[in-house]
């Protein structure tokens, strides 16, 4: 008798990895289209960086930061947001899936709905935007007088990981609200992309209500502004002292608790596409 071959067991992540690989192959198949998308995303990143340069060329110092400090702020915030977009940005398409009744197909599969949607696509072109912000981050880190040590390096790593997670939670929050709004992507974009823009600004220039909003309710100040203050040794404005930078994981956890609550409430509210 021949040897008995044991059945092959697959990891729980196998179907998700297979879908992501197919999406990556699909994007790379049309090389001209893929190149044009990379170029457009790269140009968007350059335009955003040019905005910062123009503002600080005129104002010189804004919110206690000069151009070098602003480069560090921009690099931290946009790197976190751009990489989060790669992983979670396609959740923006959820309103289309709901209206077209296509979301019902996801409910037929024996995997968690949110995990299916997160791993249903990946946008490689957004790496081009991230490349601009990474260059700004490296330039800002080199041009500023930062006392580099294992502590500051740990803070930088903690900030980037926590920032990606925090912005990812904001994308999930926006997705959870779509079950109620249906066609409210413009409203939720004011929190996702508006939050990204707010993260690139020195929070000290905000009035107190906005400082509370972007400091604690939607805590995007933890993704870049507070770490920038901590890295540069600046004290920070009222309500947002620099030492809060070490609590970026706590801020990300708060956003994900809110996100999962909104997602659970939204999926329970959902009654199907009706088709």
N, C-alpha and C positions, 0 to 999 in steps of 0.2 A: 504494500500500500504506500501511496505517496504521502509526503508530509502534509499534515493538516495546516492550512494557512489561517492564522487568526484573523478575524474580521478587523478591518481598519477603523480605528476610532478617530473622529474628527474633533478638533477643539471647538469650543463654543463660538470662537471668533472667526472660524473658517468662512461662513457665508458672508460676513461683513467684509472681510479682506477680499473675497472674490468679487464682490460688487465694486469696491474701491479700485481694484485692479482693472476692472472692465471700464470704469469711468476714466481712469488715467490713460488707458490705451485708446479710448475713443477720442479724447482731446488731442492726443499726439498724432492721430491718424491723419488729420487735416492740418498739415504743417503750416500752410500759409495763413489759415484762419487762426491757428494757435499763436503764430508769431505776431500777428496783428493785435491779438488780445493781450499778449505780453507787453507789446509796445504801448498800447493804450493805458494799461494799468501802470506801467513805468512812468508815463507822462502825467498821470493823475498824481502819483507820488511826488514828482518834481514840482507840479503846480502847488501842491500843499506846502512843500518845503519853501517854495518861492514866496508864498504868502507870509510865512514866518520871517523870512529874510527882509521883506519889504516893511513889515510892521516894526521890526527892531532896528532897521536902518533909519527909520523916521523917529521912533521914540527913544532909541538908544537903551533906556532902562524902563522896564515895565513890570510892575509887581515885584520889584526887587531883583529881577533877573535881567542880565544883559544878553547879547546875541549868543554868546557861548553857552550860557545857562539855558537859553531857549532851545538851542540845538540838542542839549541833553534831554530837556523836557519833551521836545518833539520826537526824538529818537525813541525814548522809552514808551511814550503813549502810542505812537503809530506802529512801532514794531509789535507791541502786544495786540493792538487792534487788527493789524493786517494778518498776523498769524492766526488770530481767533477767527477772522473772516474765512481763512482757508478751511478751518475745521467746522465752523458753525454758520457761515454766511448764507449758505444755500437754504437755511430755514426760512429765508425771506419768501421762498416760493410756496410756502404753506397755504396762503390764501387762494392761490390758483388750484392747488390740489383739492381744497375744500369745495370751491365753486364748481369744478369739473367733475366732482365725485370720485376722483382718483385716489383719495385718501382711504377709501373703503378697502381697496386692494391690500393696503398695508395691514389692516386688521385681520386679514385672513392668514397671515404668516405667524408662526409660533415664536416670534421674538418681540421684545418690548418696542412699542411704537416709536418712542423718542429715539432710541438707539438706532432703529432702522432709518429714521429720517436723517440723523446726524451722519450716518455712514452711507447714505444713499448717493452722495456726490462729494467731490472735492475739486475746488477751483484752483488749478495750478497757476493760472495767470496772476493770482493775487500775491504770489511769491515775488513778482516783479515790483509791486508796490512795497512789499516788506524790505526788498533790497535797498531802496532809497532811504527808508527810515533806519535801517541797520547802519548804513554809511553815516547818516546824521548822528546816530548814537555813538559810534566809534569816534567820530570827529569831536563831538561834544565832550566825551570822556577824556580825550587827549588834550583838548584846549583848556579845560577847566583845571583849577588847582585842587585836585582831589587827593586826599591822603590815602593812597591805596594800601589795603591790608586784607587779611582773610575776612575781616568783618565787613568791609565795604564790598568785597567781591561776593560774599554771601547775600548781602542786601540787594545787590544788582541781580543776582540769579533769582532770588526770592521774588523780586519785583516783576521780572519778566514772566515767570511761571504763574504767579498770582494774577498778573494783569491779563494774560491770555485766558485764564479760568474765569476771571471776573467778567470780561467782555463776552465770553461764551455764555455765561449765565444771563447776561442782558439779552442776548439773542434768543435764548430759550424763554425768557419772560415775554418778549415780544411775540414769539410764536404761540405761547399759551393764550395770550389775549386775542389772537386771531379767531379762535373758536367763538368768541362773542362778537367781534367786530366784523368778521367775514372779509370786508374790503377796507380794513383800516390800516393798511401798511404804511400810509403816509403819517398817520398818527404815531405808530410805534417806531417809525424811522426817526422821529424827533428825539426818541430816547436812545436808540442804538447809534445812529450816525451823529445825532446831536450830542450824545454823550461822548463820542469819540472826539468831536471838535472841542467840547468843553475840557477834555482831558489834556489838550495841547496848550491850554491857556493857564497863566498863573492865577490860581484861585483867589489870591489876595485882592484882585481887582474886582471880584464879584461882590454884589451887595449881599447882606447877611442871608436873606432867603435862598438865593442861588448857592451860596456857600454851604448852607445846610442841605440843599437838594443834592448837589454833586459831591458833597463831602460825606454824607451819611445815608440819605435815602437811595440815591443811585451813586454809590461811592467811587466814581471814576477818578477822583483826586488821588486815590490810593495807587492808581496804576502808573503815575508819573510825577505829579506835582510834589507830593509828600516825599517820595524817594529822592527827587532832585534836591529838595531842601536838605535832606539828611546827608546826601553825598557831598553837597557843597558846604555843609556846616552852617546853614542859615536857620534861624529860630522858627520861622513860620508865623502866619497871621493868627489873630484870635480865632478860637474854635478848631484850628488846624495846626497844632504844633508838629514839628518835624519828626518827633519820636514815634508818631502814629504810623510812619512808613513801615515799621516792623509788623504792623497788624494787617498788612495787605491780605494774607491768607484768611484772616477773620472776615474782612470785607468781602472777599470772594465767597466764603462760606455763607454769609448772609444773603448775597445775591442768589446763590444756588438754592438756598432754602425757599426764598421767595419764588424763584423760577419753577422749582418742582411743585410748589403749591399751586401756582397759576396753571401749570401744565396739567396737573391732576384734575383741577376744577374744570379746565377747558375741555379735556377729553371726556369727562363725565357729562358735560353739557352737550357735547356733540351727538347728534342723532342720525348721522349718515347723510350722504349726498342726495338722497331722494330719487336717484335714477334707477 
